[in-house]
Amino acid sequence: MDKIGWIDSHCHICSKEFDGDINEVIKKATDENVVRMMIICCDMDEVEKAIELKKQNDIFDIACGIHPEDEKTLNKETWEKFLEYSKSEYISAIGEIGLDYYWNNDNKDDQKDLFIKQINIAKKLNKPIIVHSRDAMQDTFDILKSNIVDGVLHSYSGSEEMAMEFVKLGYYISLGGPVTFKNAIKPKEVAKVVPIDKLLIETDSPYLTPTPFRGKRNEPSYVKYTGEYICELRNINQEIFKKQLCLNYDKLFKNTK
């Protein structure tokens, strides 16, 4: 990576929430020294928008995948679109994919099957995965342990002990806005113990907005608040942390164009 700065390893800036001011949002991010953004496309209709942004500015990378919340409504047309996009040279990663038992716990087996199918596609294409896991940490771990592939646990919400188990398997841990929340104990503990060379940060924008903007729409420019907070927690120099984030991001996503 030529520039050193903040990394937003997970943002949904091609979602409808940004339709009215995407250019302003991007400018704000670059003004705040955000040097890389991974655009997550769980809606296949967002992929072309993301590709157009990447063609205009190489600051962007793109991931696409079928979110576990969408398993029940997944149809053949969407699946075939995903398969086609996943092969594109513009797609750097498969995600976000995984398990979500918070919203849906009556289709666990189907979610697992979809997760594993997408992991296998990532393996075949030699692309990393971006993993969503909510209220499903043990099942997520079991699947990833049996299906090793490069990847990151995005917006990680599990315990520090489980985080270290994922790290032992080779996975990265990404933290977002919740680490800045006053009463969010687990993310703070995770931020302290995960080796710096296995750590990433993100916004998950437009969701999970960090303090001091909690309650408002999140956007990539706010990733610095998460980064600065982790630096305080770990007593790390910000420039050293930024450099390590860039190294981690490059290593995981291999600078795929």
C-alpha positions in Angstrom: 0.0 0.0 0.0 1.5 3.3 -1.1 -0.2 5.5 1.5 -0.3 4.9 5.3 -3.5 5.9 7.0 -6.7 4.5 8.4 -8.3 1.5 6.9 -12.1 0.8 6.8 -12.1 -3.0 6.2 -15.9 -3.2 6.1 -18.4 -0.7 4.8 -21.7 -0.8 3.0 -21.4 2.5 1.1 -23.3 1.2 -2.0 -26.4 0.6 0.1 -29.4 2.9 -0.3 -28.5 4.9 2.8 -25.7 6.6 0.8 -27.6 7.2 -2.5 -27.9 11.0 -1.9 -24.4 11.9 -0.9 -21.9 9.2 -1.7 -19.4 11.6 -3.2 -19.4 13.7 -0.1 -19.0 10.7 2.1 -16.0 9.5 0.1 -14.4 13.0 0.2 -14.9 13.2 4.0 -13.2 9.8 4.4 -10.2 10.7 2.3 -9.9 14.1 4.1 -9.7 12.0 7.3 -6.8 10.0 5.9 -8.8 6.9 5.2 -6.6 5.2 2.5 -8.5 2.0 1.9 -12.1 0.9 2.0 -13.6 -2.5 1.5 -17.1 -2.2 0.1 -19.3 -5.0 1.2 -22.1 -6.0 -1.2 -24.7 -8.5 0.2 -27.2 -7.2 -2.3 -26.1 -8.3 -5.8 -27.6 -5.1 -7.2 -24.9 -3.1 -5.3 -22.0 -4.8 -7.0 -22.1 -2.8 -10.2 -22.2 0.5 -8.2 -19.1 -0.7 -6.3 -17.3 -1.7 -9.4 -17.9 1.8 -10.9 -16.5 3.4 -7.7 -13.4 1.2 -7.9 -12.9 2.1 -11.6 -12.9 5.8 -10.6 -10.7 5.4 -7.5 -8.4 2.5 -6.6 -8.9 3.3 -2.9 -11.7 0.8 -3.0 -11.8 -3.0 -2.8 -15.0 -5.0 -3.1 -16.4 -8.1 -1.5 -19.7 -9.9 -2.3 -21.5 -12.7 -0.6 -24.9 -14.0 0.5 -25.6 -12.8 4.1 -27.0 -15.5 6.4 -30.0 -13.3 7.1 -30.9 -13.7 3.4 -30.7 -17.5 3.3 -34.5 -17.9 3.6 -35.2 -15.7 0.6 -32.3 -16.8 -1.6 -33.3 -17.7 -5.1 -31.6 -19.2 -8.1 -31.2 -15.9 -9.9 -29.4 -14.3 -6.9 -27.2 -17.3 -6.4 -26.2 -17.3 -10.1 -25.4 -13.6 -9.9 -23.2 -14.2 -6.9 -21.4 -17.0 -8.6 -20.7 -14.8 -11.6 -19.6 -11.7 -9.6 -17.4 -13.8 -7.3 -15.2 -14.7 -10.3 -14.7 -11.0 -11.3 -11.2 -9.5 -11.1 -12.8 -6.6 -9.2 -13.9 -8.8 -6.3 -11.2 -9.1 -3.7 -13.1 -11.2 -1.1 -16.2 -13.3 -0.5 -18.4 -11.8 2.1 -20.0 -11.1 4.2 -20.9 -14.7 4.8 -21.5 -16.7 8.0 -24.1 -17.4 10.6 -26.7 -15.3 12.3 -28.9 -17.0 15.0 -30.0 -13.6 16.5 -32.6 -13.0 13.7 -33.0 -16.6 12.5 -32.5 -19.7 14.7 -34.9 -22.1 13.0 -32.8 -22.6 9.8 -29.4 -23.2 11.4 -28.6 -26.2 9.2 -29.5 -24.3 6.0 -27.3 -21.3 7.1 -24.4 -23.7 7.8 -24.8 -25.3 4.4 -24.8 -21.9 2.7 -21.8 -20.7 4.7 -19.8 -23.8 3.7 -20.8 -23.6 0.0 -19.5 -20.0 -0.1 -16.3 -20.9 1.8 -15.6 -23.6 -0.9 -16.1 -21.0 -3.6 -13.6 -18.7 -1.9 -11.1 -21.6 -1.7 -11.6 -22.4 -5.4 -11.1 -18.8 -6.3 -8.2 -18.3 -3.8 -10.0 -15.3 -2.3 -10.3 -14.6 1.5 -13.6 -14.6 3.3 -15.3 -11.9 5.5 -17.3 -13.6 8.2 -20.4 -12.5 10.0 -21.2 -14.3 13.2 -23.9 -13.3 15.6 -25.0 -15.5 18.5 -23.4 -18.3 16.6 -19.7 -18.1 17.7 -19.1 -21.8 18.5 -20.7 -23.1 15.2 -18.8 -20.5 13.3 -15.6 -21.6 14.9 -16.3 -25.3 14.2 -17.0 -24.6 10.5 -13.9 -22.4 10.1 -11.7 -25.0 11.9 -12.9 -27.6 9.5 -12.6 -25.4 6.4 -9.5 -23.3 6.8 -9.2 -20.4 4.4 -7.8 -16.8 4.8 -10.3 -14.6 6.4 -11.5 -12.1 9.0 -14.2 -12.1 11.7 -15.9 -8.8 11.0 -17.3 -6.7 13.8 -16.3 -9.3 16.2 -18.7 -9.7 19.2 -17.4 -12.8 21.0 -15.1 -13.2 24.0 -11.4 -12.6 24.1 -10.8 -16.3 24.7 -12.7 -17.3 21.5 -11.0 -14.5 19.6 -7.6 -16.0 20.4 -8.9 -19.4 19.2 -9.8 -17.9 15.8 -6.3 -16.2 15.7 -4.7 -19.6 16.3 -6.5 -20.8 13.2 -5.0 -17.9 11.2 -8.0 -15.6 11.1 -8.0 -11.8 11.6 -10.2 -10.0 14.1 -11.9 -6.8 13.0 -13.4 -4.4 15.5 -15.9 -1.5 14.9 -17.8 1.2 16.7 -18.9 -0.9 19.6 -15.4 -0.9 21.1 -15.9 2.8 21.8 -19.2 2.3 23.7 -19.0 3.0 27.4 -20.5 -0.3 28.6 -19.2 -2.6 25.8 -16.8 -4.7 27.9 -16.1 -7.6 25.6 -14.9 -5.6 22.6 -12.5 -3.6 24.8 -11.0 -6.9 26.2 -10.7 -8.3 22.7 -8.9 -5.1 21.5 -6.3 -5.5 24.2 -5.4 -9.1 23.6 -5.5 -9.8 19.9 -2.0 -9.6 18.4 -1.6 -6.3 16.5 -0.6 -8.2 13.4 -4.0 -9.9 13.4 -6.2 -6.9 14.0 -8.3 -4.8 11.6 -10.8 -2.0 12.2 -14.0 -1.1 10.3 -17.1 1.0 10.4 -19.8 -1.5 9.1 -21.3 1.8 7.9 -24.1 2.8 7.9 -24.4 0.7 11.1 -22.6 0.6 14.5 -21.6 4.2 14.6 -18.8 4.9 17.2 -18.9 7.4 19.9 -19.2 10.4 19.6 -21.6 10.0 16.7 -23.6 7.0 18.1 -27.2 7.1 16.9 -26.3 8.8 13.6 -25.6 7.1 10.3 -22.1 5.7 10.3 -19.6 6.3 7.5 -16.0 5.5 6.6 -14.6 8.8 7.9 -15.6 7.7 11.4 -13.3 4.7 11.4 -10.6 6.9 12.9 -12.5 7.1 16.2 -12.4 3.4 16.5 -8.7 3.4 15.6 -7.8 6.2 18.0 -9.7 4.5 20.8 -7.9 1.2 20.4 -4.6 3.1 20.4 -5.5 4.5 23.8 -6.6 1.1 25.1 -3.3 -0.5 24.0 -1.0 2.6 24.5 0.1 2.3 20.8 1.4 5.2 18.8 -1.3 6.0 16.1 1.2 6.1 13.2 2.6 2.7 14.2 -0.9 1.3 14.4 -1.9 2.8 11.0 1.1 1.2 9.4 0.3 -2.2 10.9 -3.3 -1.9 9.8 -2.1 -1.3 6.2 0.2 -4.3 6.4 -2.5 -6.5 7.8 -5.0 -5.4 5.2 -2.6 -5.9 2.3 -1.6 -9.3 3.6 -5.1 -10.6 3.9 -6.5 -9.2 0.7 -3.3 -9.6 -1.3 -3.9 -6.3 -3.0 -6.2 -8.1 -5.4 -7.4 -5.7 -8.2 
